[in-house]
Amino acid sequence: MATTHRPIERAPTHPPDLITFTVAHRALRRGGSRLPLALRGLGVADTARARAIRRWYGGFHAELDGHHTVEDSVWFPALAGRVPTFAEHTDRLAREHQMLDDAQRGVALALDRLVETEAAAGARAAAHERACTLSSLLEGHLEFEDADILPLYLRHFTKEEYDEIEARARRLVAVRRLSFAVPWMLDAATPGERRRLLGHAPMAAKVLWYAGRRHHARLSARALGPTTEGVA
């Protein structure tokens, strides 16, 4: 997909490293696509797995909410202040964030109903439909951001400027989210990406990864089924 923004005359000599956005978007895509598959395969009266799906989704929902909050509070204002043509996309970004918020709440309500009814057939079908809607919206939104929004940081910000914005964004992440957020995100990274992310991470994040990765892997497996990635 071609971008609609004109590149600046001279890009920064030392461009930003977008690895955090890259891995976060991959984790969101992966979660969004695995949830409908898990619900489609949910058996009749499989209440234990239904509860595991609901627990996992609580963490996923918080991560998507938090991702949008930080974008709206830090990342997008930084672009608006530097890139005049960014205004061309603000309406679309706001509209899609609102659509995703509505879809997320719909999935949460459907999963609550799924647990309450002990995975009754009608509740399974409704939850699967809501999850498919969320997955489709999320994929389209992330594709748009990857193609049209993230390259603006490469064109218009130096590595040092970008790192300062990322540090401000990191301070907005709620501490209560980290026990899910750290293993969830790093599990979506390749081994090389994981080493890079951990190399610059604070000690608390490293502890949460090494202490919590196996618990997160077990929850994900119970809720969504096994993956081929595994835990390194």
Secondary structure, DSSP 8 states (H G I E B T S, - for coil): ---SS---SS--SS----HHHHHHHHHHHHHHHHHHHHHHT--TT-HHHHHHHHHHHHHHHHHHHHHHHHIIIIIHHHHHHH-GGGGGGHHHHHHHHHHHHHHHHHHHHHHHHHHHTTS-HHHHHHHHHHHHHHHHHHHHHHHHIIIIIHHHHHHH--HHHHHHHHHHHHHTS-GGGHHHHHHHHHHTS-HHHHHHHHHHS-HHHHHHHHHHHHHHHHHHHHHH---SS---
